Amino acid sequence: MAEAPQEEGGPVRFMKQHIALDYKVHVSPLAARFGEQLRGGQIVGSRCPRCGLVYVPTRAFCPMCTVAMGERDEAPLPDRGTVTSFTILTPIQYHGQKEREDYALASILIDGADGTVGQQRLSDIPLDKIRMGMRVEAVWAPEDERAGDPGDRGYGFGNALRGWRPTGEPDVAADEFAEHVL
Ligand SMILES: [Zn+2]
């Protein structure tokens, strides 16, 4: 058992304990379909029939218009986009940590989408060369490895994508993506 700090500013103690947690994730039909399309190598968004905003991953309704969206509103998107923000992480070496080196996670604005997808791994570039506005393309996992959770939970790309790498195209100016960062 960890002991509470004895007083404010006092020593903090850590507990070492292995625990096991079993999860059962119930996937919505919408998220399952999104995952299925990712397995096939296609990123899909939802285009609101009223305001035209494109959400990725797909959504059941537009939160701006409260209009329901379905398969007819699906918008296939390219696997290219722009880095709108990023973070360099230094992994703490806790038990089970697989990361050894610093790495970068970014928010990507996929071409044709109006909002970013967060927590996307960047590769094939030194960390100090990463910048906002950089053009990137998806690095897909081999098809037979896109099993289990390729985005099935509906908030990312699961194991379908390994990450994103620079395309070499010219950077996009900040004012071109500033309104689509969130
Ligand atoms: Zn809308």
Boltz pocket constraint, residues with backbone or C-beta under 6 A from the ligand:
constraints:
  - pocket:
      binder: B
      contacts: [[A, 48], [A, 49], [A, 50], [A, 51], [A, 52], [A, 53], [A, 62], [A, 63], [A, 64], [A, 65], [A, 66], [A, 67]]
      max_distance: 6.0
